[in-house]
Amino acid sequence: MKPRIHPVSRPVVFRDRAAGTAFLTRSTADSERRVTWEDGRSYPVIDVETSSASHPFYTGTKQVLDTAGRIERFHLRYGAEAPAAGE
């Protein structure tokens, strides 16, 4: 690596506001706010809205879609009649 062209990597705490968890990792991001970590040292802290602790893909929670209701609303909005039984 060439010297003086890469950003400085340092330990940073990322705190997930939705899940209430925190991760200590290395990053080039910096913050003026600081937090004392479990090891007693003070690190910059960056608050994030979503992380692997709260994202539905990683937690396994999914949104249930009401597709029948969506189709009925479409037919009501655009005037298409629902097919009769047996057609």
N, C-alpha and C positions, 0 to 999 in steps of 0.2 A: 504494500500500500504506500502511496505517496504521502509524505508528511504534510501536515497543515491543510489538507483539502477535505478531510472527513469531519463531520460534526462530532462533538464530544458525547460519548455514551456514559451515562451515570445511573446509579440505582434510583428508581422513582416508584412511589406507591400510587397505584391506580385504585380508586375507591368507587365501587358500583353503588350508585344511589338507590337503585331499584331493589337490589338483593341485600344490601347492607354488608357486603363483603369487600375485602381489600386484597390486592395482589402487589407484592414487591417484585419488581422486574427491572431490567435495564432498558433505558430509552434515551433518545436524544431530546425528548420533550423536557421542559423545565417549568417550574412554577414558583411564585413568590411565597405561596402558602406552604407550611411544613407540618409534618406530623411525626410523633415519636412512635417508632415501630417496636415490635416485640423484643428486639435485641437491645433496646435502649438508645439507639441512634436516631437522629432526626433526618428525615428524608423529605424531598419535595412531594406534594400530594396533588394529584389531578383527579377531579371528580368526573365520572362518565355516567351516561344514562343507561347504557346497556353493555353487558359483558357476557362471557360464557356462563356466568352464574345466573343470569336472568333472561337470556335470549331463548325464545321458544324452541329453536332448532336444537340447542344443546340440552335444554331441560326436559324435552319430550312433551311439553304441553303444546296443544294445537288448538286453533280456532275452529269451531264447528260452523260450517256454512249451511244456511237454510236455503238450499237450491230450489226446493219446491216453492217456497215463498217468493223467491226472486223471479221465477218463471211466471207465477201468477201475477205479480206486480207488472212484469213486462207486458203480459197480455192485457191487463187492465189499462195500462198507459197507452198502448198503441192500438187498441181496439180489436185485436185478434181474439177470436172466440176459442175457448178451450174445446178440444175434440170431444164429441159425445162418446159414451161408452159403446164399445163394439165396433167403432169405425177403424 
